[in-house]
Amino acid sequence: MGRMIRRREFLARSGLLAGAALIPRASLGAIAKDSIAPTSCVSFQTTDPELQSHYQSALDLLAANVEKMRGYNEPVLIEGSVYRGIWLECAPHEGLVYFAIRPDIARNNHLAFFELQHEDGQLPCNIKLAEVGYGQIQMVVPIAATAWELSQQTHDSQLLEAAYGGCSRWDAWLRKYRDTRHTGLCEGFCTFDTGHDNSPRWAGMPNGCPDGDARKCPNVPSLPRLCPDLSATVFGGRVALAAMARVLGRDSEADHWLELAASIRSAILDRLYDPADAAFYDRDAQNQFVRIRGDVISRVLGEHVVDQELFETIYQRQIHNHSAFWAPYPLPSIALDDPHFVRPIPRNSWGGASQALTALRATRWMEHYKKPADLAHLMQQWINALLRAPGFRQQLDPLTGDFTNDSAGYSPAALVLIDFTWRLAGVRSIGDQLEWNIRPPAANTRSSFWLRVNPALVAEIRYASGRAQISLNGHQILASDSVVRLITTQRGELRNAVGIGSRNSKVVLRQSHTQPRTFTIDPNATVDL
């Protein structure tokens, strides 16, 4: 298939959702007031005192970071620490990760941006306690993508319609004001556009746009830049918009979004990728690459811009390269072997530190590109670092795992601990299937992961004596002492196994009234069951 995108690639990412009722934009406030009840559908308990204490601390921190912002009357999960607000680049994604604990907050972290969207389509870059900002675009994870995923989980037709309208207008705004060079790509005007505070990528460039207006490019000779990560965010948003339109019965609009997505994808690959380095770079106004290897690369991967073949090249030469991004505590914001890596590491630095936000986003592309065992290593390293550190802070040294001595209370770090705990050894609901991540702890540790999938179905993993027992509605369906991911139907029927261990593993599955099932699985491999 090569690099040319095809329509079925987009549609494969789309589920089928109940038909959505159309609602006017003016009703967004009413949507928020009728939010989903704030009821958790998960529970984790363990006899490991350190893990239990930190897990509870993460829950407490997130609960304390639920506040109301200026101009929006419903509670949202703020960034925390010194960041008293929500930002477009991360708040919708963080809300999505928080969904199993507070589904109402997941919804509000999206609707707040649509509620405060300008009539011309511009979304706020941030919403704080005292002000709403429009001085940069500050995009990373597309709000369209997280809204689409959330609406799939909840069958929330009102959210779907609000997201489709709001994100369609936002895409039109970006095409109007952020493609001044008429390349079809998305342009960066300032440091805060990509949220890369204190990064050598933007050295010497203004932090924000003139007059706090994201439509205005600073009068700097090298600006505007063609940005691969901003363009990838637009691409990912268009993929989601195509899926939304299809579900809403707007097939011609879906086709149009696919065409626009294919166009920007081709432009990213043609103009912003250097095969000699296997890296994505900005192009400045003089059409020169800004040759600094940073997490721009993983942000492009985050929106699945590249096919599997190209991904493997980038992955081996950059991401999984121990001299570049596969540090002892992945993933640094600048490659270890890039001369621009900033040391000593200052606070709030995208000049080299491994950021909690980057770790939290890794699940969006490492699973897609079939690297679950490598992802498990990344997750375990971050949990190890978090368990050693007091509080929850923004960033750590990629070589030592020591967190920068900054203000604690950072929501993304708390979400990393909770999300990674479940992805490493818990049960997750994925569409109409269940994902059981079996990773038995030490024999003297007992743990349980309890998940309410829907009002009629509870899934649970219990660990005791070095063995996992998995059950549905209290009835055990399988036991194993192996490290493996199992995919089942919601009735417990086995579909496949995935290698999530660091090495080749012998797997033994014990089911009632049948002989044990034994097979061997490699890291990142899939076995059809």
LOSEZA-520101 format. One record per residue (C-alpha): residue in three letters; x, y, z. Coordinates in nm, 3 decimals. Layout:
<pagus>
@code ALA; east X; north Y; up Z
...
</pagus>
This chain:
<pagus>
@code MET; east 0.000; north 0.000; up 0.000
@code GLY; east 0.301; north 0.234; up 0.053
@code ARG; east 0.242; north 0.576; up 0.203
@code MET; east -0.075; north 0.664; up 0.017
@code ILE; east -0.366; north 0.678; up 0.257
@code ARG; east -0.684; north 0.490; up 0.175
@code ARG; east -1.036; north 0.541; up 0.289
@code ARG; east -1.066; north 0.207; up 0.466
@code GLU; east -0.766; north 0.302; up 0.686
@code PHE; east -0.980; north 0.579; up 0.832
@code LEU; east -1.295; north 0.373; up 0.854
@code ALA; east -1.112; north 0.095; up 1.034
@code ARG; east -1.064; north 0.339; up 1.319
@code SER; east -1.436; north 0.409; up 1.336
@code GLY; east -1.698; north 0.219; up 1.534
@code LEU; east -2.072; north 0.232; up 1.476
@code LEU; east -2.261; north 0.465; up 1.702
@code ALA; east -2.631; north 0.524; up 1.755
@code GLY; east -2.772; north 0.805; up 1.541
@code ALA; east -2.710; north 1.150; up 1.681
@code ALA; east -2.978; north 1.411; up 1.730
@code LEU; east -2.887; north 1.755; up 1.595
@code ILE; east -2.859; north 2.031; up 1.853
@code PRO; east -2.782; north 2.402; up 1.816
@code ARG; east -2.453; north 2.541; up 1.944
@code ALA; east -2.640; north 2.762; up 2.188
@code SER; east -2.745; north 2.450; up 2.380
@code LEU; east -2.393; north 2.355; up 2.488
@code GLY; east -2.444; north 2.493; up 2.836
@code ALA; east -2.751; north 2.275; up 2.876
@code ILE; east -2.549; north 1.971; up 2.769
@code ALA; east -2.296; north 2.031; up 3.043
@code LYS; east -2.567; north 2.071; up 3.307
@code ASP; east -2.707; north 1.730; up 3.215
@code SER; east -2.364; north 1.567; up 3.245
@code ILE; east -2.311; north 1.200; up 3.316
@code ALA; east -2.317; north 1.121; up 3.687
@code PRO; east -1.973; north 1.137; up 3.853
@code THR; east -1.958; north 0.763; up 3.928
@code SER; east -1.640; north 0.557; up 3.912
@code CYS; east -1.665; north 0.220; up 3.741
@code VAL; east -1.322; north 0.093; up 3.849
@code SER; east -1.159; north -0.021; up 4.171
@code PHE; east -0.801; north -0.126; up 4.240
@code GLN; east -0.681; north -0.279; up 4.566
@code THR; east -0.345; north -0.430; up 4.654
@code THR; east -0.154; north -0.548; up 4.960
@code ASP; east 0.156; north -0.374; up 4.822
@code PRO; east 0.154; north -0.076; up 5.065
@code GLU; east 0.372; north 0.150; up 4.850
@code LEU; east 0.167; north 0.105; up 4.535
@code GLN; east -0.164; north 0.130; up 4.721
@code SER; east -0.058; north 0.450; up 4.894
@code HIS; east 0.061; north 0.618; up 4.575
@code TYR; east -0.246; north 0.503; up 4.381
@code GLN; east -0.476; north 0.653; up 4.644
@code SER; east -0.267; north 0.970; up 4.651
@code ALA; east -0.312; north 0.998; up 4.274
@code LEU; east -0.689; north 0.963; up 4.309
@code ASP; east -0.694; north 1.224; up 4.586
@code LEU; east -0.483; north 1.465; up 4.383
@code LEU; east -0.706; north 1.436; up 4.077
@code ALA; east -1.016; north 1.490; up 4.289
@code ALA; east -0.854; north 1.803; up 4.440
@code ASN; east -0.770; north 1.929; up 4.090
@code VAL; east -1.133; north 1.931; up 3.980
@code GLU; east -1.236; north 2.297; up 3.966
@code LYS; east -1.453; north 2.544; up 3.778
@code MET; east -1.293; north 2.785; up 3.532
@code ARG; east -1.381; north 3.132; up 3.410
@code GLY; east -1.664; north 3.135; up 3.157
@code TYR; east -1.763; north 2.770; up 3.205
@code ASN; east -1.986; north 2.666; up 3.491
@code GLU; east -1.912; north 2.295; up 3.513
@code PRO; east -1.616; north 2.132; up 3.691
@code VAL; east -1.312; north 2.028; up 3.487
@code LEU; east -0.986; north 1.850; up 3.564
@code ILE; east -0.713; north 2.115; up 3.559
@code GLU; east -0.345; north 2.058; up 3.482
@code GLY; east -0.249; north 2.116; up 3.843
@code SER; east 0.080; north 2.215; up 4.005
@code VAL; east 0.150; north 2.573; up 3.889
@code TYR; east -0.091; north 2.537; up 3.594
@code ARG; east -0.431; north 2.648; up 3.723
@code GLY; east -0.640; north 2.580; up 3.418
@code ILE; east -0.696; north 2.355; up 3.118
@code TRP; east -0.505; north 2.366; up 2.789
@code LEU; east -0.625; north 2.257; up 2.446
@code GLU; east -0.315; north 2.044; up 2.386
@code CYS; east -0.383; north 1.812; up 2.679
@code ALA; east -0.703; north 1.868; up 2.881
@code PRO; east -0.939; north 1.673; up 2.649
@code HIS; east -0.698; north 1.378; up 2.642
@code GLU; east -0.651; north 1.388; up 3.018
@code GLY; east -1.028; north 1.394; up 3.060
@code LEU; east -1.053; north 1.085; up 2.839
@code VAL; east -0.794; north 0.902; up 3.052
@code TYR; east -0.992; north 1.005; up 3.364
@code PHE; east -1.315; north 0.875; up 3.213
@code ALA; east -1.344; north 0.548; up 3.408
@code ILE; east -1.323; north 0.742; up 3.736
@code ARG; east -1.515; north 1.060; up 3.647
@code PRO; east -1.709; north 1.030; up 3.319
@code ASP; east -1.869; north 1.368; up 3.380
@code ILE; east -1.527; north 1.535; up 3.393
@code ALA; east -1.418; north 1.364; up 3.073
@code ARG; east -1.719; north 1.522; up 2.903
@code ASN; east -1.669; north 1.866; up 3.056
@code ASN; east -1.301; north 1.876; up 2.957
@code HIS; east -1.422; north 1.872; up 2.597
@code LEU; east -1.738; north 2.081; up 2.614
@code ALA; east -1.560; north 2.369; up 2.789
@code PHE; east -1.361; north 2.442; up 2.473
@code PHE; east -1.667; north 2.425; up 2.248
@code GLU; east -1.864; north 2.649; up 2.483
@code LEU; east -1.596; north 2.920; up 2.460
@code GLN; east -1.526; north 2.885; up 2.089
@code HIS; east -1.532; north 3.213; up 1.896
@code GLU; east -1.790; north 3.263; up 1.623
@code ASP; east -1.514; north 3.253; up 1.361
@code GLY; east -1.424; north 2.900; up 1.476
@code GLN; east -1.121; north 2.968; up 1.697
@code LEU; east -1.097; north 2.745; up 2.002
@code PRO; east -0.940; north 2.883; up 2.319
@code CYS; east -0.582; north 2.771; up 2.375
@code ASN; east -0.646; north 2.766; up 2.748
@code ILE; east -0.916; north 2.830; up 3.005
@code LYS; east -0.790; north 2.945; up 3.344
@code LEU; east -0.937; north 3.046; up 3.676
@code ALA; east -0.931; north 3.415; up 3.583
@code GLU; east -0.911; north 3.431; up 3.202
@code VAL; east -0.963; north 3.258; up 2.870
@code GLY; east -0.673; north 3.267; up 2.624
@code TYR; east -0.666; north 3.289; up 2.245
@code GLY; east -0.303; north 3.398; up 2.199
@code GLN; east -0.173; north 3.074; up 2.043
@code ILE; east -0.318; north 2.751; up 1.905
@code GLN; east -0.137; north 2.511; up 2.147
@code MET; east -0.236; north 2.181; up 1.983
@code VAL; east -0.101; north 1.830; up 2.036
@code VAL; east -0.364; north 1.557; up 2.080
@code PRO; east -0.661; north 1.653; up 1.856
@code ILE; east -0.972; north 1.738; up 2.053
@code ALA; east -1.170; north 1.586; up 1.765
@code ALA; east -0.997; north 1.250; up 1.819
@code THR; east -1.058; north 1.237; up 2.194
@code ALA; east -1.417; north 1.359; up 2.158
@code TRP; east -1.481; north 1.089; up 1.898
@code GLU; east -1.337; north 0.819; up 2.122
@code LEU; east -1.533; north 0.943; up 2.422
@code SER; east -1.858; north 0.951; up 2.225
@code GLN; east -1.794; north 0.593; up 2.112
@code GLN; east -1.756; north 0.481; up 2.473
@code THR; east -2.065; north 0.662; up 2.596
@code HIS; east -2.293; north 0.667; up 2.287
@code ASP; east -2.334; north 1.036; up 2.368
@code SER; east -2.505; north 1.182; up 2.063
@code GLN; east -2.506; north 1.537; up 2.203
@code LEU; east -2.131; north 1.535; up 2.260
@code LEU; east -2.080; north 1.388; up 1.914
@code GLU; east -2.278; north 1.663; up 1.744
@code ALA; east -2.115; north 1.938; up 1.950
@code ALA; east -1.770; north 1.800; up 1.869
@code TYR; east -1.842; north 1.762; up 1.500
@code GLY; east -1.963; north 2.119; up 1.465
@code GLY; east -1.694; north 2.271; up 1.685
@code CYS; east -1.404; north 2.079; up 1.534
@code SER; east -1.524; north 2.144; up 1.178
@code ARG; east -1.517; north 2.519; up 1.246
@code TRP; east -1.178; north 2.489; up 1.413
@code ASP; east -1.032; north 2.312; up 1.109
@code ALA; east -1.166; north 2.589; up 0.884
@code TRP; east -1.009; north 2.853; up 1.113
@code LEU; east -0.671; north 2.677; up 1.094
@code ARG; east -0.690; north 2.659; up 0.714
@code LYS; east -0.769; north 3.030; up 0.698
@code TYR; east -0.514; north 3.166; up 0.945
@code ARG; east -0.242; north 2.898; up 0.976
@code ASP; east -0.161; north 2.821; up 0.612
@code THR; east -0.026; north 3.159; up 0.504
@code ARG; east 0.238; north 2.993; up 0.282
@code HIS; east -0.035; north 2.793; up 0.102
@code THR; east 0.138; north 2.458; up 0.148
@code GLY; east -0.160; north 2.274; up 0.293
@code LEU; east 0.034; north 2.229; up 0.619
@code CYS; east -0.026; north 2.389; up 0.959
@code GLU; east 0.210; north 2.669; up 1.056
@code GLY; east 0.366; north 2.752; up 1.390
@code PHE; east 0.398; north 3.120; up 1.479
@code CYS; east 0.542; north 3.094; up 1.833
@code THR; east 0.676; north 2.867; up 2.107
@code PHE; east 0.342; north 2.821; up 2.281
@code ASP; east 0.172; north 2.698; up 1.962
@code THR; east 0.327; north 2.357; up 2.024
@code GLY; east 0.352; north 2.388; up 2.404
@code HIS; east 0.729; north 2.344; up 2.384
@code ASP; east 0.826; north 2.577; up 2.666
@code ASN; east 1.203; north 2.631; up 2.697
@code SER; east 1.283; north 2.406; up 2.402
@code PRO; east 1.580; north 2.464; up 2.172
@code ARG; east 1.336; north 2.399; up 1.890
@code TRP; east 1.202; north 2.753; up 1.940
@code ALA; east 1.521; north 2.922; up 2.064
@code GLY; east 1.508; north 3.295; up 1.995
@code MET; east 1.142; north 3.286; up 1.889
@code PRO; east 0.858; north 3.467; up 2.069
@code ASN; east 0.659; north 3.267; up 2.321
@code GLY; east 0.323; north 3.402; up 2.205
@code CYS; east 0.164; north 3.589; up 1.917
@code PRO; east 0.143; north 3.970; up 1.894
@code ASP; east -0.142; north 4.132; up 2.090
@code GLY; east -0.244; north 3.790; up 2.224
@code ASP; east -0.395; north 3.714; up 1.884
@code ALA; east -0.315; north 3.372; up 1.735
@code ARG; east -0.402; north 3.504; up 1.387
@code LYS; east -0.095; north 3.730; up 1.391
@code CYS; east 0.251; north 3.601; up 1.308
@code PRO; east 0.541; north 3.779; up 1.481
@code ASN; east 0.762; north 3.983; up 1.251
@code VAL; east 1.057; north 3.742; up 1.260
@code PRO; east 1.236; north 3.643; up 0.937
@code SER; east 1.229; north 3.267; up 1.006
@code LEU; east 0.854; north 3.263; up 1.079
@code PRO; east 0.610; north 3.115; up 1.008
@code ARG; east 0.731; north 2.758; up 1.027
@code LEU; east 0.579; north 2.449; up 0.870
@code CYS; east 0.534; north 2.220; up 1.170
@code PRO; east 0.504; north 1.841; up 1.144
@code ASP; east 0.341; north 1.798; up 1.485
@code LEU; east 0.080; north 2.072; up 1.433
@code SER; east 0.008; north 1.931; up 1.087
@code ALA; east -0.023; north 1.580; up 1.232
@code THR; east -0.276; north 1.713; up 1.485
@code VAL; east -0.481; north 1.854; up 1.198
@code PHE; east -0.453; north 1.518; up 1.019
@code GLY; east -0.571; north 1.326; up 1.327
@code GLY; east -0.859; north 1.567; up 1.372
@code ARG; east -0.971; north 1.515; up 1.013
@code VAL; east -0.960; north 1.138; up 1.052
@code ALA; east -1.190; north 1.173; up 1.354
@code LEU; east -1.417; north 1.419; up 1.173
@code ALA; east -1.456; north 1.171; up 0.887
@code ALA; east -1.560; north 0.902; up 1.133
@code MET; east -1.805; north 1.137; up 1.304
@code ALA; east -1.957; north 1.246; up 0.976
@code ARG; east -2.005; north 0.884; up 0.868
@code VAL; east -2.191; north 0.801; up 1.187
@code LEU; east -2.400; north 1.116; up 1.155
@code GLY; east -2.509; north 1.006; up 0.808
@code ARG; east -2.313; north 1.280; up 0.628
@code ASP; east -2.128; north 1.057; up 0.385
@code SER; east -2.028; north 1.330; up 0.141
@code GLU; east -1.876; north 1.531; up 0.426
@code ALA; east -1.694; north 1.219; up 0.549
@code ASP; east -1.542; north 1.172; up 0.203
@code HIS; east -1.434; north 1.536; up 0.202
@code TRP; east -1.261; north 1.500; up 0.539
@code LEU; east -1.078; north 1.192; up 0.413
@code GLU; east -0.956; north 1.385; up 0.112
@code LEU; east -0.834; north 1.672; up 0.328
@code ALA; east -0.662; north 1.428; up 0.563
@code ALA; east -0.490; north 1.249; up 0.277
@code SER; east -0.368; north 1.581; up 0.141
@code ILE; east -0.204; north 1.701; up 0.463
@code ARG; east -0.058; north 1.357; up 0.528
@code SER; east 0.114; north 1.360; up 0.190
@code ALA; east 0.246; north 1.710; up 0.256
@code ILE; east 0.389; north 1.606; up 0.595
@code LEU; east 0.572; north 1.311; up 0.442
@code ASP; east 0.689; north 1.497; up 0.134
@code ARG; east 0.809; north 1.820; up 0.298
@code LEU; east 0.875; north 1.760; up 0.667
@code TYR; east 1.036; north 1.415; up 0.681
@code ASP; east 1.407; north 1.363; up 0.622
@code PRO; east 1.479; north 0.998; up 0.530
@code ALA; east 1.851; north 1.054; up 0.583
@code ASP; east 1.786; north 1.113; up 0.955
@code ALA; east 1.457; north 0.919; up 0.983
@code ALA; east 1.318; north 1.227; up 1.156
@code PHE; east 1.053; north 1.497; up 1.118
@code TYR; east 1.161; north 1.860; up 1.134
@code ASP; east 1.011; north 2.208; up 1.108
@code ARG; east 1.080; north 2.404; up 0.790
@code ASP; east 1.142; north 2.773; up 0.854
@code ALA; east 1.036; north 3.062; up 0.628
@code GLN; east 1.356; north 3.017; up 0.426
@code ASN; east 1.249; north 2.657; up 0.362
@code GLN; east 1.534; north 2.517; up 0.574
@code PHE; east 1.497; north 2.228; up 0.818
@code VAL; east 1.527; north 2.316; up 1.187
@code ARG; east 1.742; north 2.013; up 1.261
@code ILE; east 1.663; north 1.939; up 1.624
@code ARG; east 1.541; north 1.589; up 1.699
@code GLY; east 1.269; north 1.611; up 1.958
@code ASP; east 0.934; north 1.469; up 2.061
@code VAL; east 0.793; north 1.622; up 1.743
@code ILE; east 0.868; north 1.276; up 1.602
@code SER; east 0.652; north 1.088; up 1.852
@code ARG; east 0.373; north 1.345; up 1.811
@code VAL; east 0.357; north 1.264; up 1.439
@code LEU; east 0.345; north 0.895; up 1.528
@code GLY; east 0.070; north 0.975; up 1.778
@code GLU; east -0.169; north 1.055; up 1.493
@code HIS; east -0.067; north 0.747; up 1.290
@code VAL; east 0.058; north 0.955; up 0.998
@code VAL; east 0.313; north 0.695; up 0.888
@code ASP; east 0.247; north 0.339; up 0.773
@code GLN; east 0.393; north 0.038; up 0.955
@code GLU; east 0.694; north 0.008; up 0.725
@code LEU; east 0.804; north 0.367; up 0.771
@code PHE; east 0.724; north 0.346; up 1.141
@code GLU; east 0.967; north 0.057; up 1.185
@code THR; east 1.244; north 0.262; up 1.028
@code ILE; east 1.176; north 0.563; up 1.253
@code TYR; east 1.129; north 0.339; up 1.555
@code GLN; east 1.460; north 0.157; up 1.519
@code ARG; east 1.669; north 0.461; up 1.426
@code GLN; east 1.514; north 0.711; up 1.666
@code ILE; east 1.250; north 0.605; up 1.919
@code HIS; east 1.394; north 0.266; up 2.022
@code ASN; east 1.753; north 0.384; up 1.985
@code HIS; east 1.914; north 0.384; up 2.332
@code SER; east 2.140; north 0.671; up 2.225
@code ALA; east 1.846; north 0.883; up 2.115
@code PHE; east 1.497; north 0.846; up 2.269
@code TRP; east 1.495; north 0.502; up 2.435
@code ALA; east 1.656; north 0.634; up 2.751
@code PRO; east 1.640; north 0.442; up 3.080
@code TYR; east 1.328; north 0.650; up 3.148
@code PRO; east 1.168; north 0.713; up 2.807
@code LEU; east 1.096; north 0.941; up 2.622
@code PRO; east 1.318; north 1.252; up 2.645
@code SER; east 1.182; north 1.567; up 2.483
@code ILE; east 1.512; north 1.608; up 2.293
@code ALA; east 1.719; north 1.308; up 2.180
@code LEU; east 2.000; north 1.221; up 2.419
@code ASP; east 2.256; north 1.240; up 2.139
@code ASP; east 2.126; north 1.566; up 1.993
@code PRO; east 2.375; north 1.849; up 2.066
@code HIS; east 2.084; north 2.074; up 2.163
@code PHE; east 1.986; north 1.865; up 2.469
@code VAL; east 1.972; north 2.112; up 2.759
@code ARG; east 2.166; north 2.034; up 3.077
@code PRO; east 2.140; north 2.091; up 3.362
@code ILE; east 1.768; north 2.030; up 3.323
@code PRO; east 1.564; north 2.337; up 3.429
@code ARG; east 1.201; north 2.339; up 3.536
@code ASN; east 0.929; north 2.310; up 3.274
@code SER; east 1.183; north 2.212; up 3.011
@code TRP; east 1.102; north 2.058; up 2.675
@code GLY; east 1.475; north 2.074; up 2.608
@code GLY; east 1.550; north 1.719; up 2.719
@code ALA; east 1.346; north 1.614; up 3.024
@code SER; east 1.112; north 1.318; up 2.992
@code GLN; east 0.767; north 1.469; up 3.034
@code ALA; east 0.465; north 1.302; up 3.198
@code LEU; east 0.253; north 1.432; up 2.911
@code THR; east 0.468; north 1.251; up 2.655
@code ALA; east 0.449; north 0.928; up 2.856
@code LEU; east 0.071; north 0.957; up 2.885
@code ARG; east 0.042; north 1.006; up 2.508
@code ALA; east 0.265; north 0.707; up 2.424
@code THR; east -0.026; north 0.465; up 2.459
@code ARG; east -0.196; north 0.631; up 2.160
@code TRP; east 0.070; north 0.516; up 1.915
@code MET; east 0.274; north 0.233; up 2.066
@code GLU; east -0.033; north 0.009; up 2.076
@code HIS; east -0.135; north 0.113; up 1.723
@code TYR; east 0.207; north 0.022; up 1.586
@code LYS; east 0.213; north -0.312; up 1.773
@code LYS; east 0.473; north -0.240; up 2.040
@code PRO; east 0.284; north -0.337; up 2.359
@code ALA; east 0.584; north -0.505; up 2.525
@code ASP; east 0.800; north -0.198; up 2.469
@code LEU; east 0.518; north 0.019; up 2.598
@code ALA; east 0.503; north -0.200; up 2.909
@code HIS; east 0.871; north -0.128; up 2.973
@code LEU; east 0.811; north 0.246; up 2.941
@code MET; east 0.512; north 0.225; up 3.174
@code GLN; east 0.698; north 0.023; up 3.436
@code GLN; east 0.990; north 0.267; up 3.438
@code TRP; east 0.756; north 0.560; up 3.492
@code ILE; east 0.574; north 0.382; up 3.773
@code ASN; east 0.906; north 0.294; up 3.935
@code ALA; east 1.008; north 0.660; up 3.921
@code LEU; east 0.673; north 0.782; up 4.056
@code LEU; east 0.685; north 0.537; up 4.347
@code ARG; east 1.024; north 0.676; up 4.451
@code ALA; east 0.919; north 1.041; up 4.435
@code PRO; east 0.705; north 1.242; up 4.676
@code GLY; east 0.405; north 1.410; up 4.516
@code PHE; east 0.337; north 1.414; up 4.145
@code ARG; east 0.562; north 1.637; up 3.936
@code GLN; east 0.586; north 1.732; up 3.571
@code GLN; east 0.916; north 1.591; up 3.442
@code LEU; east 1.211; north 1.366; up 3.517
@code ASP; east 1.571; north 1.316; up 3.410
@code PRO; east 1.563; north 1.050; up 3.135
@code LEU; east 1.891; north 0.896; up 3.258
@code THR; east 1.828; north 0.879; up 3.634
@code GLY; east 1.450; north 0.891; up 3.671
@code ASP; east 1.480; north 1.173; up 3.925
@code PHE; east 1.199; north 1.426; up 3.906
@code THR; east 1.283; north 1.795; up 3.876
@code ASN; east 1.227; north 1.967; up 4.209
@code ASP; east 0.918; north 2.164; up 4.112
@code SER; east 0.570; north 2.211; up 4.254
@code ALA; east 0.384; north 1.885; up 4.313
@code GLY; east 0.018; north 1.825; up 4.231
@code TYR; east 0.053; north 1.772; up 3.855
@code SER; east -0.251; north 1.590; up 3.711
@code PRO; east -0.078; north 1.424; up 3.411
@code ALA; east 0.171; north 1.249; up 3.642
@code ALA; east -0.112; north 1.121; up 3.862
@code LEU; east -0.296; north 0.999; up 3.550
@code VAL; east 0.023; north 0.823; up 3.437
@code LEU; east 0.032; north 0.622; up 3.760
@code ILE; east -0.335; north 0.524; up 3.743
@code ASP; east -0.354; north 0.455; up 3.370
@code PHE; east -0.026; north 0.262; up 3.359
@code THR; east -0.120; north 0.050; up 3.662
@code TRP; east -0.430; north -0.072; up 3.479
@code ARG; east -0.257; north -0.116; up 3.143
@code LEU; east 0.020; north -0.322; up 3.299
@code ALA; east -0.183; north -0.566; up 3.506
@code GLY; east -0.555; north -0.483; up 3.484
@code VAL; east -0.862; north -0.541; up 3.272
@code ARG; east -0.982; north -0.284; up 3.018
@code SER; east -1.290; north -0.258; up 2.797
@code ILE; east -1.202; north -0.203; up 2.430
@code GLY; east -1.510; north -0.170; up 2.212
@code ASP; east -1.704; north -0.495; up 2.243
@code GLN; east -1.402; north -0.688; up 2.371
@code LEU; east -1.214; north -0.718; up 2.699
@code GLU; east -0.838; north -0.679; up 2.734
@code TRP; east -0.688; north -0.876; up 3.023
@code ASN; east -0.328; north -0.773; up 3.098
@code ILE; east -0.203; north -1.058; up 3.312
@code ARG; east 0.114; north -0.976; up 3.503
@code PRO; east 0.124; north -1.162; up 3.837
@code PRO; east 0.303; north -0.979; up 4.119
@code ALA; east 0.521; north -1.144; up 4.380
@code ALA; east 0.364; north -1.450; up 4.541
@code ASN; east 0.310; north -1.270; up 4.873
@code THR; east 0.117; north -0.982; up 4.710
@code ARG; east -0.258; north -0.991; up 4.655
@code SER; east -0.430; north -0.747; up 4.421
@code SER; east -0.761; north -0.699; up 4.245
@code PHE; east -0.873; north -0.496; up 3.944
@code TRP; east -1.251; north -0.453; up 3.928
@code LEU; east -1.421; north -0.299; up 3.624
@code ARG; east -1.791; north -0.238; up 3.562
@code VAL; east -1.813; north -0.273; up 3.183
@code ASN; east -2.185; north -0.194; up 3.173
@code PRO; east -2.477; north -0.223; up 3.417
@code ALA; east -2.498; north -0.598; up 3.354
@code LEU; east -2.130; north -0.691; up 3.338
@code VAL; east -1.843; north -0.679; up 3.587
@code ALA; east -1.495; north -0.798; up 3.490
@code GLU; east -1.227; north -0.868; up 3.749
@code ILE; east -0.868; north -0.989; up 3.778
@code ARG; east -0.759; north -1.120; up 4.118
@code TYR; east -0.395; north -1.192; up 4.194
@code ALA; east -0.288; north -1.426; up 4.473
@code SER; east 0.001; north -1.668; up 4.524
@code GLY; east 0.163; north -1.551; up 4.199
@code ARG; east -0.140; north -1.643; up 3.988
@code ALA; east -0.414; north -1.443; up 3.817
@code GLN; east -0.779; north -1.544; up 3.822
@code ILE; east -1.006; north -1.367; up 3.576
@code SER; east -1.381; north -1.363; up 3.618
@code LEU; east -1.701; north -1.222; up 3.475
@code ASN; east -1.986; north -1.140; up 3.713
@code GLY; east -1.812; north -1.340; up 3.984
@code HIS; east -1.767; north -1.657; up 3.776
@code GLN; east -1.406; north -1.757; up 3.714
@code ILE; east -1.335; north -1.821; up 3.348
@code LEU; east -0.957; north -1.866; up 3.347
@code ALA; east -0.642; north -1.872; up 3.558
@code SER; east -0.277; north -1.822; up 3.466
@code ASP; east 0.060; north -1.748; up 3.622
@code SER; east 0.206; north -1.622; up 3.292
@code VAL; east 0.275; north -1.269; up 3.166
@code VAL; east 0.043; north -1.222; up 2.870
@code ARG; east -0.242; north -1.011; up 2.737
@code LEU; east -0.562; north -1.196; up 2.652
@code ILE; east -0.839; north -1.058; up 2.435
@code THR; east -1.185; north -1.205; up 2.493
@code THR; east -1.542; north -1.129; up 2.405
@code GLN; east -1.762; north -0.990; up 2.678
@code ARG; east -1.881; north -1.349; up 2.727
@code GLY; east -1.526; north -1.457; up 2.806
@code GLU; east -1.454; north -1.635; up 2.477
@code LEU; east -1.083; north -1.625; up 2.392
@code ARG; east -0.986; north -1.440; up 2.074
@code ASN; east -0.608; north -1.389; up 2.085
@code ALA; east -0.303; north -1.343; up 2.304
@code VAL; east -0.045; north -1.066; up 2.286
@code GLY; east 0.314; north -1.075; up 2.410
@code ILE; east 0.359; north -0.802; up 2.671
@code GLY; east 0.661; north -0.949; up 2.847
@code SER; east 1.017; north -0.832; up 2.798
@code ARG; east 1.123; north -1.172; up 2.662
@code ASN; east 0.989; north -1.488; up 2.502
@code SER; east 0.727; north -1.634; up 2.739
@code LYS; east 0.573; north -1.975; up 2.795
@code VAL; east 0.201; north -1.923; up 2.855
@code VAL; east -0.023; north -2.169; up 3.039
@code LEU; east -0.397; north -2.098; up 3.051
@code ARG; east -0.616; north -2.301; up 3.286
@code GLN; east -0.989; north -2.317; up 3.217
@code SER; east -1.258; north -2.513; up 3.396
@code HIS; east -1.333; north -2.865; up 3.267
@code THR; east -1.061; north -2.850; up 2.999
@code GLN; east -0.693; north -2.939; up 2.975
@code PRO; east -0.449; north -2.649; up 3.029
@code ARG; east -0.366; north -2.465; up 2.710
@code THR; east 0.006; north -2.404; up 2.652
@code PHE; east 0.190; north -2.196; up 2.393
@code THR; east 0.492; north -1.969; up 2.357
@code ILE; east 0.472; north -1.602; up 2.264
@code ASP; east 0.736; north -1.343; up 2.176
@code PRO; east 0.734; north -0.978; up 2.288
@code ASN; east 0.495; north -0.769; up 2.077
@code ALA; east 0.366; north -1.082; up 1.897
@code THR; east 0.002; north -1.189; up 1.858
@code VAL; east -0.124; north -1.549; up 1.874
@code ASP; east -0.469; north -1.639; up 1.743
@code LEU; east -0.666; north -1.837; up 2.000
</pagus>
